[in-house]
């Protein structure tokens, strides 16, 4: 448990939760279970979420997949996966953020987002990008980002599938752009 | 050597060249040498080009990195790397295309692009995406795509670095969108 205080602008740490950024083999199953439990993601998307954990365990920090886990009583309440984008100076991507369904609405997602932004900024991040779907099922997701300072930068129609476009959001971070350019 | 006829709209096969889509261990060094020789790419970008070949050798077609090599007398004249984008139905990405400097202007790039588009279309590809830099050094690259039917879909200012934005182009392919959704 690193349990560092919240340095982002995303709000307070929810009561009873701690933050961990060390990735363990048991996270493979725990992340799969959590992402599946949200009910939002298709099986192949759950597979991708799990693969990012496996890739991180296999290649370490150099994988480019960095994690923060929110835990209470040793159980995962939510997590986020982010990292520096290869071949860029200070651009980061938020690959994944998910909160256990029965714990949503308590500010855990906001806390994780703030943590990720603060940590990326300390690591030289100038800008955080996040990509999501234009489908109605992701309305709440898009509102979540818009509420927390993310601005739509692009819309790629039919990117995910016919009628399912990709929306790219970004938000400025505090970093100086001195993150390593390729990890 | 597959040496298949050109099925794209990218023009004829340049005299004396054959196409190969099987990836060999010797391609790791050959791709690095070719990409380096273009003089356009920074060392960390050359590393990424090489890593895609290594990833393909390690994980096969499931890596999502598919290749076509243009060869004459057993020497690589140019190559392209493309593949289906995970979690999409029929969207493909052209990750890399490069032609040996002393062989540029002979239609090799156009031939490779047409081959990649035709092959992606046969594999269910609906749309090909390509990302490039907004910097002046990439003016010719952007003109190349625009000349071959690519339309700018998005511009992300300062994406690669301050003053170095990302331009996203796309072009419709003939595929029906029945490509495997996640490889």
Interface residues (C-beta under 8 A of the other chain):
Chain A: X44 X45 X47 X48 X86 X87 X88 X89 X90 X91 X126 X127 X129 X153 X154 X155 X156 X158 X159 X160 X161 X162 X164 X168 X170 X177 X181 X182
Chain B: X44 X45 X47 X48 X86 X87 X88 X89 X90 X91 X126 X127 X129 X153 X154 X155 X156 X158 X159 X160 X161 X162 X164 X168 X170 X177 X181 X182
